[in-house]
Amino acid sequence: MENFLNIEFVYICMKYFVLVGISISTIELLYNWKNFKDDRLYSWKVISTRGYFSEKNTLHKLANFLLKYPNFIGVIILRLIIILLLVVPGIWGFSQAPLFLALVLTSLMINYRSPFGQDGSDQMSTIVIIVLFLYHINPENSIVAQAGIWFIALQSLLSYFTAGFFKAKGEKWTTRPNAVFLIFNTATYGSKPIAGYLQNRQMAITFLTWSTVAVEAAFPLVLVTGYPGMIVFLGWGLTFHLMNALVMGLNSFLWAFLATYGAIIYCCLQLSGYWIL
């Protein structure tokens, strides 16, 4: 069969999409640097009282040093520098694995330091970065490379299915479908024009609500629809995340899940019998 795709290209796409997403989140953290002061909302003196580690523990002492203000700002800046270095790999003659490892570590530190407001995109981005690190340890190892692609594809499909499944169990999503209107009617993620349009249009609300539940829950079927059937699911996913980014401000979701689409396409083509390298 015709050669549609190769492993290296999948990882390149995965890399640049996820880097765009974490660049946005890193810049947002840096923009809000004042909130990490000891007398502000994300004070480490308060957050560190969660007590996951004993104060005598070496890991606790290291975390306390790196995550307190103003040292944590340095961690954010370091993460941004690492991203910039990874964006222009052509000028570096060494393996990218150490840079991805550093990115994994800074991401874990940021996730631990700022646990509030974390969402599925943060988790997905971290998973993708870890897979990229493992791949770049030895890019010639085709078994590890393919395993990484399948892991990312299945993780993404599981995320969609889980979201649809638990929405289906929610009263406001199915029994009395008005969740879409309630979301658009919030101050944080809402949109006054859209909420105003939907307010007295229950049929439109029901359609948007149920279509979201149905497609998310059925998303794993993309693996058996093959090519070109997969375009329907991936097209819906792209449109869904793009609208969420434009209307609700969920920018990181768009890039985190786009980073997994190359892996999904690769797996679909492989199952369909297309020649892929």
Secondary structure, 3 states (H helix, E strand, C coil): CCEEECHHHHHHHHHHHHHHHHHHHHHHHHHCHHHHCCCCCCCHHHHHHHCCCCCCCHHHHHHHHHHCCCHHHHHHHHHHHHHHHHHCHHHCCCCCHHHHHHHHHHHHHHHHHCCCCCCHHHHHHHHHHHHHHHHHHCCCCHHHHHHHHHHHHHHHHHHHHHHHHHHHCCHHHHHCCCHHHHHHCCCCCCCHHHHHHHCCCHHHHHHHHHHHHHHHHHHHHHHHHHHHHHHHHHHHHHHHHHHHHHHHCCHHHHHHHHHHHHHHHHHHHHHHCCEEC
